[in-house]
Amino acid sequence: MPASVALKNYLRDKQWIEAHYKGLSEKYNGKYVAVAAGRVIAVGNTVPKLKEAMADNSLFGSPVETAVAYITVDSSAMLL
């Protein structure tokens, strides 16, 4: 797949996360989520657990196209 298509898919899913953040935070507070094609495809308490869940999921395609976010209702926890 061309890099431009992968980037477009990734950005679309990042926007999906932003648009659905409130609902995601109610369901997945304190967890990492992976989103592909506008669907949550994996959830984990830690990045290694998320990667494990992604590897176990048949919906998981390319990591380049998968948007990952830490979901929290506490905005200060999002600061790096």
GIKAUR-V882422 format. One line per field, one symbol per residue. ss: DSSP state (H for helix, E for strand, L for the rest). burial: b if it has 24 or more other C-alpha atoms within 12 Angstrom, else e. A space follows every 50 residues. Layout:
BEGIN
ss: ???
burial: ???
END
This chain:
BEGIN
ss: LLHHHHHHHHHHHHHHHHHLHHHHHHHHLLEEEEEELLEEEEEELLHHHH HHHHHHLLLLLLHHHLEEEEELLLHHHHLL
burial: eeeeeeeebbeebbebbeeebeebeeebbebbbbbbbbebbbbbeeeeeb eeebeeeeebeeeebbbbbbbbeeeeeeee
END
